[in-house]
Amino acid sequence: MRHAARILGRFASQLACADLPPEAVGCARRHLLDVFGVAIRGRGHENAANALRAMGALDGSRGDISV
């Protein structure tokens, strides 16, 4: 498994946007904008507030986690 992850990581790290088909870049941009739109629109939803409270209750969620 580590071997496959290393191969995929090397491939991804050497990939440039110019290497991708324009259709793939367009789809990626559209999906990224969709994610941002959903995040912005959902920010005020009760479920988002519940999730933020739950994350705040987790140990280390304030940025004190060592990496």
KOLDO-611692 format. One record per residue: x, y, z of N, C-alpha, C, O, CB in turn. Coordinates in steps of 0.001 Angstrom, whole numbers, plus 500000, padded with zeros to 6 digits. Atoms other than C-alpha are relative to their C-alpha. Glycine has a CB too. Layout:
// KOLDO-611692
XYZXYZXYZXYZXYZ...
This chain:
// KOLDO-611692
500831498799500000500000500000500000500869501256500000500570502216499289499058500003501216499137498822499965502787502435500814500624500270498638500827501418498243501094499826501051499410499838501319504299501789497430499026500730499067499424501645498346500390498629499414501014499368500844501050502750495667499822501465500389499693502325499518498656499250500110500150498617499544500715505886497804501191500844499558501032502008499191499851500052501530498796499262500422504289506883496977499928500307498503500249501417498078501292499185500324500124499791501448503676506423493242498953501075499699499190501967498884499625498675499291501056499006500210500426508405493387500456501384500456500200502378499776498719499592500750499502498719499501502049511138495481501009500629499060500974501835498815500621499821501362499000499481500947504954511471493072499316500522498743499645501597498242501029498902499632500736499580501194502580511635490119499285501326500242499385502246499430498986498920499585500773498791499697500374514267491777500908501200500219500558502314499828499128499779501233499104498876499711503329516388492900500647500558498738501069501714498711501081499570500980499379499550501250504673516583489355498975500467498972499338500900497877500835498886499409501065499649500920501314517312487760499808501514499962499791502172501002498695499302500399500269498573500179500713520787486360498620500162499371498131499269498678501100500676499115501337499732500544497386522349485435500012499893498479499029499450497885499507501397500432499896500058501459498594522583481824499989498560499485499708498332498308501271500704499538499994501405500390498893518760481786498597499413499916498407498338499347500826499200500975501365500516499926495158518342482328499171500465498816499393501555498288499337500433501302500897499564501078492480518425479649499158501199500466498767501262501632499075498827499548500798498820499626490565521734479602498653499640500625498166500356501499499768500870498781501284500419499432487333519857480356500156499625501472499284499925502287499422498811499207499749500389498604488835518446483558500221501229500868499732501292501996501218499062500093499752498757499250490030521882484662498681500745500209498423501265501294501030500910499250501296499337499887486587523340483948499110499327501035498456500003501829499301500017498652500802500742499015484868520608485961500523500244501412499743500444502343500012498488499684499417499774498675487288521059488852499651501394500510499303501557501679501530499818499957500352498628499595486678524823488905498535500095500398498203500707501414500296500992498863501425499956499717482917524363488795499683499312501335498879499816502120499214499340498861500253500721498749482976521812491633500570500759501198499969500769502272500604498587499936499426499207498916485265523992493732499099501182500337498870501472501512501403500494499621500938498899499762482920526950493297498733499495500683498170500176501540499645500700498677501172500588499371480038524671494232500247499743501484499382500019502316499616498701499294499653500254498596481806523633497451499974501306500791499414501364501886501398499330500109500000498705499304482384527274498381498583500538500164498233501061501222500861501020499238501376499524499928478784528164497583499190499266501057498437499879501814499332499853498656500719500791498998477414525334499688500479500370501403499676500492502329500194498482499746499450499640498688479755526242502553499491501363500458499124501541501619501535500004499955500460498650499640478767529905502457498508499982500325498073500562501320500286501004498850501447500042499788475054529176502149499642499211501258498704499568501972499305499386498782500311500847498865475123526477504812500566500478501318500254499908502364500484498647499740499336499504498788477169528474507318499018500346501112499300500100502285500832501219499670500968499584498996474090529793509083498998498920500390498134499148501237499266501186499508500945501083499720472253526479509150500248499419501388501377499406501878500110498894498932499906500573498657471535524851512498500977498826500062501698498676501049498627499548500467499069501133500014473475521718511511501455500467500005502305499835500632499741499118498776498639499469500012476583523814510810500383500497501387501502500266501845500134501135498967499728499518498646476321525469514216500237498826500951501123498884501803498833500874500508499807501195499169475963522042515854501357499363499747502036498948500687498892498979499736498705500586500340479016520740513989501146500827500570502119500272501081500148499876498483498953499132499450481100523758515026500097499855501512501196499831502066499731501464499632499978500218498553480071523298518657500645498667500346501429498575501291498583500057500571499432501326499748480953519606518488501508500010499789502244499412500574499345498950499089498558499924500235484372520360516998500692500788501098501817500468501483500288500634498642499428499211498919484969522966519682500164499204501283501020499517502110499145501202500260499929500822498812484387520322522319501096498930499926501433498308500933498670499350500235498964501024500173487069518020520873501313500481500608501655501662500538500192499658498499498688499675499425490399517913522635500960500399498874501106499677497888500573498787500813499020499559500988492977519884520677499420500755498832500162501121497920500735498840499490500621499348501154490491521540518341500316501487499913499924502146498950498510499809500050499655498576500019491835524971519202501372500255499377501920501348499517499968500562501413498713499814500668495047524421517232501185499563500821502321499902500491500172501419499633498920500431499127497076522807519990500513498611499633501215497989500431499537500015501441499590501343500395497671519586518062501394500068499361501625500833498424498964499369499014498669500033500611501310518812517335499981499045498828499335497998498877501083499582501028499966500832501208502023517381513921501384499402499877501654498660498932499633500824498721
